[in-house]
């Protein structure tokens, strides 16, 4: 029996895992005080950039001894700055279980050409054995695997007395999952993820241990200007006070400030995490009563509360080949998008076929609940079309 078309649509039908939904109540008028047409080095520009750093520290509860910098090229730029500037001093352990983590492994092995690398790998929906991470080596990992819906449950596996540095890509975890700062030496994220800011700017957070490495170690390879964090062998402190390496968009800065102030207004990090958890719970409750859908991550302890990845487990669909399953998922999503009821929630191109629904703090639980109704309808419609075609 074909399900009835739902009567209501999500108020904000944006479920992309990046760029993510704008914060509730967002309006372009919120950006009217942006320092447009002004130099980012002018007093007004520097003040806004410094405020963005200060509010980031406040909302994310970053320890006072950690430096926070605004850097080029989104989270990717921030990660690359860390890899190219810090690695090579000792052996490396890479931990990867999805597309973006594998990308960092490729850079380390194929571009930096480091040879003393131990790779801990797991497939989509799983997590490697974190106890095998060598604390004498530098450790590179993602906190939350955006394309698999798998996150590390905590940082208990990282030793407090480690010799190496921990470099953590936290772009889909920051502002939605609690990061264990004493266990992290480098943390990166971008504005367009969990707070729904505008793209192209990255954040780089360095522990005192990471700063000490920068000031005591010089890589064997040349560093492009946008990767350089030291001057005369000392940390370029200006980067971490709002003196950006390249020219930032002051419109994007204003939007990030708006998102941070919204985060403060709803209760800070604790409230943001609670909102993401509530959104993810809507999907867990839907899965519990929906036999044809399941989480890609089987273990709830490692299941993401932001980039929630699901797979179709209906026997008719799973009997199809991988390409046909991918085509089915894309058609289901396209049908919902055609109705204006939900956008950009198909699986990532390299990931198993299914759905990827963003549940970060800027999304409303009521909208997630309405989306599931439309997905139910689209599944029935798409499956019926498949049967008719056969």
NORJOVEN-V818431 format. One record per backbone hydrogen bond with DSSP energy under -0.5 kcal/mol. CO is the residue of the C=O (numbers start at 1). NH is the residue of the N-H. E is the energy in kcal/mol with one decimal. If there is no record, write none. Layout:
co;nh;e
CO;NH;E
CO;NH;E
//
This chain:
co;nh;e
13;15;-0.7
13;343;-2.4
15;358;-1.8
19;18;-1.0
23;26;-1.9
27;30;-2.7
28;31;-1.9
29;32;-1.6
31;34;-1.9
34;36;-2.1
35;38;-1.1
39;42;-1.2
39;45;-0.5
42;46;-2.8
43;47;-1.9
44;48;-1.8
45;49;-2.2
46;50;-2.5
47;51;-2.2
48;52;-2.1
49;53;-1.6
50;54;-2.4
51;55;-3.0
52;56;-1.8
53;57;-2.1
54;58;-2.1
55;59;-3.0
56;60;-2.4
57;61;-0.8
57;62;-1.8
59;269;-0.5
63;66;-1.7
67;206;-2.5
69;71;-0.6
69;204;-2.4
71;202;-2.8
73;77;-2.6
74;78;-1.8
75;79;-2.7
76;80;-2.6
77;81;-2.4
78;82;-1.8
79;83;-2.8
80;84;-2.8
81;85;-1.6
82;86;-2.2
82;87;-0.5
83;87;-1.6
86;89;-0.7
90;88;-0.6
91;138;-2.9
92;94;-0.5
92;118;-2.8
93;140;-2.6
94;120;-3.4
95;142;-0.5
96;122;-1.5
98;102;-2.3
99;103;-1.6
100;104;-1.5
101;105;-1.6
102;106;-2.2
103;107;-1.9
104;108;-2.3
105;109;-2.5
106;110;-3.0
106;111;-0.8
107;111;-1.1
107;112;-2.9
108;114;-2.2
115;117;-1.8
116;92;-2.4
117;119;-0.5
118;94;-2.6
118;120;-0.6
119;121;-0.6
120;96;-2.5
123;126;-2.0
125;298;-0.7
128;130;-1.2
129;132;-1.7
130;133;-1.8
133;135;-0.7
134;137;-1.5
135;163;-1.9
135;164;-2.3
138;93;-3.5
139;167;-3.5
140;95;-2.4
141;169;-2.4
143;152;-2.5
144;146;-1.0
145;148;-1.3
145;149;-2.0
145;150;-0.9
149;304;-2.4
150;145;-3.7
155;158;-1.8
159;162;-1.2
165;139;-3.1
165;167;-0.5
166;168;-0.6
166;185;-1.4
166;186;-2.0
167;141;-2.3
167;169;-0.5
168;170;-0.9
168;188;-2.0
169;143;-2.3
169;144;-0.6
170;173;-1.7
170;174;-2.9
171;194;-0.8
173;176;-2.1
173;177;-2.2
177;179;-0.6
179;181;-1.4
180;183;-1.8
181;184;-2.1
185;207;-2.7
186;168;-3.3
187;205;-2.8
188;170;-2.3
189;203;-2.9
190;193;-0.8
191;197;-2.9
192;19;-0.5
192;20;-2.6
193;196;-2.0
194;362;-0.5
200;73;-0.9
200;74;-0.7
201;191;-1.3
202;71;-2.6
203;189;-1.5
204;69;-2.7
205;187;-2.1
206;67;-2.3
207;211;-2.1
208;212;-2.2
209;213;-1.7
210;214;-2.2
211;215;-2.0
212;216;-0.8
213;216;-0.8
213;217;-1.7
224;227;-1.9
224;228;-0.7
225;228;-1.2
229;236;-3.2
231;234;-1.6
234;231;-3.2
235;237;-1.5
236;239;-1.3
237;240;-1.1
238;241;-1.9
238;243;-2.8
239;70;-0.9
239;242;-0.6
242;244;-1.4
246;248;-0.5
248;250;-0.7
249;253;-2.2
250;254;-2.0
251;255;-1.8
252;256;-2.4
253;257;-2.5
254;258;-2.2
255;259;-2.1
256;260;-2.5
257;261;-2.5
258;262;-2.1
259;263;-2.3
260;264;-2.2
261;265;-2.1
262;266;-1.6
263;268;-2.5
264;267;-1.2
267;271;-0.6
268;272;-2.2
269;273;-2.6
270;274;-1.9
271;275;-2.2
272;276;-2.1
273;277;-2.7
274;278;-2.3
275;279;-2.1
276;280;-2.5
277;281;-2.1
278;282;-1.3
279;283;-1.1
280;284;-2.0
281;285;-2.9
282;286;-2.0
283;287;-2.7
284;288;-1.8
285;289;-0.8
286;289;-0.9
287;290;-1.2
289;291;-0.6
290;293;-1.3
292;313;-2.8
292;314;-0.8
294;311;-3.2
296;298;-0.8
298;300;-0.6
299;302;-1.5
300;303;-1.1
302;151;-2.8
306;308;-1.6
306;359;-2.5
307;309;-0.6
308;357;-2.7
309;296;-2.4
309;297;-0.5
310;355;-2.0
311;294;-1.9
311;313;-0.5
314;317;-0.6
314;318;-2.7
315;319;-1.2
317;320;-1.6
321;325;-2.4
322;326;-2.3
323;327;-2.3
324;328;-2.2
325;329;-2.2
326;330;-2.2
327;331;-2.2
328;332;-2.3
329;333;-2.3
330;334;-2.6
331;335;-2.0
332;336;-1.7
333;337;-2.7
334;338;-2.4
335;339;-1.1
336;341;-2.1
337;340;-1.8
343;15;-1.4
345;356;-2.8
348;351;-1.7
354;347;-1.5
355;310;-2.9
356;358;-0.6
357;308;-1.9
360;363;-1.9
364;367;-0.6
364;368;-1.7
365;369;-2.3
366;370;-1.8
367;371;-2.3
368;372;-2.0
369;373;-1.1
370;374;-1.6
371;375;-2.4
372;376;-2.4
373;377;-2.0
374;378;-2.7
375;379;-2.7
376;380;-2.0
377;381;-2.3
378;382;-2.8
379;383;-2.6
380;384;-2.0
381;385;-2.1
382;386;-1.9
383;387;-2.1
384;388;-2.3
385;389;-2.2
386;390;-1.5
//
